[in-house]
């Protein structure tokens, strides 16, 4: 959200450039959220961003921009009350990361956004609000999941449930990476994929992985270590379940190149130890979405929101 201070700066800039009076500029304020003023410029910039990011039509983009800016004003206030502040450096790093994915420098990325009608401060305000709110939501979800686990363990004990009634697998893993240049052609990628497939058939286990890759060009072995079942996304967990110990998963193309996971060990945990493993990434994501909606609704119910 372009917040109170940024909004004031924009209004001041317009005043200096055009000589408009404060009374004339007041009509530019479209929504007041508690003590935050959301201006036409805020809404226009955010609507343009949503058109680019979410492929929205102009009309729906304006409505979505208004709703998003209102929520962000409330969320930023909530973060401040909790003593939570996202440093500008963290926001700049996030922008730089987005720019790098487009193979642009931050300055080039800002210029491209500006050419599309989106001030870079619009994106920065949105990222800052998302980062602050994400921390609040994660803290709430972690507490909720901890309470859920405690309740389940208590229920197991009350029912004198056998320890082996609840089971989960942990995994000890290595990652094998066949590096691929960012500028590699599809043919070069296909060649590396065939090399990885061949290596997968010849793989002799985690203990000898380093020795096996010594004669290969640009191949790395990365020790992942022990991972709880609940830390692994469901699709990957399904792949690990069907992969025998000492074998490799199917090669996949990723940011680093062609990667495979070596299953070094599968460790079955039971009873109370399995409860924490049963909460997977999908469960966390669903709970985070529900918590975000609930907290935002509570903030809106307490807020003073005025449309002009």
N, C-alpha and C positions, 0 to 999 in steps of 0.2 A: 504494500500500500504506500502511496505517496502520502506521508503523514502530515501532522500539524506543521512541523517546521519546514518541510519541503514545500508544502502548499503555500505557506507564508512567503517563502523565497520566490516561488513562481509568480505570486500576485505582485510582490514588490518589483520583480523584473518587468512585468507588464506595465506597472505604474511608471517606472523610469523610462521605458521605451515609448509609451504612448501619451503619457500625461493624463491618463484617466483618473477620475476622482475615486475615492474610497467607496462612495455611494454607487458609482457605476460598476465598480469591480464586485460589489456585494452580490449583484445579480449573477455573477459567474459561479457563486457557491450553490451547488445543486443539492447537497445532502450534508447535514450536520449530525455526527455520531458522537454523543456526549460533547466533548470540547474539540473534536476533530472536524475540520472543514474539508469536504470532498468537492473539488471544483470540476467544471466542464473539462478543463485540460487533463485532470487526473483520469476522468472517465474515458476521454478520447484516447489517451495514451494506452490505458489498460485494455480498452476494446480492440485497438489495433494489435496489441500483443496477443490477445486471445484469438483474434482472427488468424494470426500467423501460427500460434502454437496449437490451437485446438480446431482449426479449420472451420470457425463459426462464420455464419453470415453476419453482415453488419448489424441488423436489428437485434438478434439474439446475443451478439457480442456485447452490445451496450448494456443490455439487461444483466448479463453475466458479470460484466465489469462492475456495475453498481453493487451487486450482491457481494462480489469478491472484496471490493474495497471496504464495504461496511464490515464484513467479517474480519478483515485484516486490522481495521482500526480497533475493534474490540479485542482481538487476539494480542496485538502489540501492547495495549493497555494492561491486559492480564499478565503478559510476560514481565512488564515493568513492575507490577505489584509483587510478582514472585522474585524480583531481583535478577531476572534473566535478561541479559543483553548480548546480542550477537555483534562481535567486533566488525568494523568496516573491512578489515583485512580478510576475514573469513568470507564475506560477501564478494569481495574482489577476486579471491581465489576461486570461488564458485563460478563467477563470470568467465574467468580465464579458462577454467576447465571446459565450460560450454563452448567457448570460442575455439579452443584447441580441437574439439571434435569436428568443427567445421573447417579446420585447417586455417584458422585466422588468428591474428594477434588480437588482444583485447581492444586495441584502438580500431582495428579494421572491423571487428565485430560490432563495436559501438556505432561506427559510421554506417554499417549496413543496416542496423536496426533503425537508426535515425532516418536513413533514406526511405525506409518502409513506414515512417511515421511513428516510430516507437522510441521515445527518449530512453537512453540507457538507465537513467534513474528510475524509470518505471519498472524495468526488469530487476534492478537491484532492490527496490522496495519490496517487490513480490518475493524475491529470494530470501530476504532478511526475515520477512514475516513467516514464510514457510519453514525456515530453519528454527526460529524460536518456537513456533507452534509444534513442530515435530518433536522437539525436546519435551515439551509439556505433555503431549499425547503419549510419547514413549514411557515417560515416568509413570503416568496413570495406568497404562497397559501393563507395565512390569509389576506394579503393585497389585493390580487386579489378578494377573496370572499367578502371582505368588500366593494370593489369598485363595484362588481356585485350587491350586496344588495342595495347600494346607487343608482345605476342606475335603479334598478327595482322600488325602492320607488319613485324616481323622475318620472319614467314613469307612475306609478300609479297616482301620483298627477297631472301630465300633462293631463292624460286622464280622470281625475276626476272619477277614478274607485271607486266603492262602497267599503267600508271597509270590508264587509262580502264576497267579491268576492275571497279573499285569506284567507284560514283557515288552522290551524294546531292544533294538540293536544299536550299539555304538560302533564306530568304524575307525580304524587306524589307516591313514591314507598317505600316498605320495602322489604328486602331480608330475607327469612327464610332459614336457613342452617341446614341440618341434617349432622353433622360431620361424616366423614368416615376416618379411619386410612389409611395412605399411604400403609401399608402392608396388607390391608384387602383382603380377598379372594373374588372371584366372588360371592360366596354364601352370604357372609356378606354384600356385596354391594347390592345384590338383596333384602336382608331383609330390609336394610335401605330404599331402593326405595319403598318397599311396605308400610313401616311406613310413608313415606312422602306422598304417594298416599292417605293413610287413613286420614292423617292430612288435606290434601287438601279438602277432602269431608266435614270435620268437621269445617273448618275454619270459624270464625264468624266475621272477619273484622280486620282492622289495630288497632283499639282502644283496642281490647282485646287480641291481638297477644301475648304480653308478659305474660299475665295471663295463656293463653292456653299452652304455652311451659314450664311453671314452673315444671310441673309433668313429663316432658319428659327428657330423658337422652341425653346429648350432642347435644342440639338443640339451636340455637341462632337466635335472631331477630336483624337485622342490619338496621338502618334507612338510606335509600338511599337519601330521600328528593326529591325535584322537579327536573325533567330532561326534557330538551327541546326535542322535537321530533327529531330535527336534530342531537342530541347527541347519539341517539340510533340506532344501526345497523338495517337495514331494516327487516331481519328475526325476530329479537326480537320485533321490533315495530309492526309487523303483529300479533305476539302472544299477545302483550298487547292490541291491538285494539279489538281483539275478546274476551278478558277477561273482565268480568264485574267488576265494582267498588266493592270492598269488597271481591273479589275472588283472587285465586292464579293461576299463570301460571303453565303449565305442568312441573313436576320435571325433572331436568337435572343434569347429573353428571359433576362436575367441580373440580377444584383444591382443594376447601375446603370440598367438599363432595356433597351431593345431595341438590341442591338449587332450590328455587322457588321465584318468585317475587309477592308480594302482591300489587294490584292496589288500593291505598288508595283514589286517586282522579284522574279524567281526566278533564283537564282545557283547554277549547278551546280558542285559541287566534286568532284574525282576523286582517286583514289589514297589516299595517307596522310591527306589532309585530310578525306576522306569517311568514314574509319574512325570518328572521334569523332562524326560525325553519325548513324551507324548505330545508336547506343545510345539508344533512345527511352524514354519514360516508362514504358511497359509493361515493358520489359526491366529497368529500375531497380527497379520495384515488385516484380517476381518475384524478383530477386536479393536485395532487402531482406528479403523474407519468408523466403527460404532461409537467409540469414545470421542472422536473428533466431532461427530455430529451432535452428540449429547452435550458436550462442553460448550460448543458454539451456540446451541439452542438456549442453554442456560444464560450465556452472556447476552444474547439478544433479548431475552425476557427482562433482564435487569437494565437494559440500555435505554437511553433517550435518543431516538432516531427521528430526525425531522427532514422531510423532503420539501424542496422549494420549487 
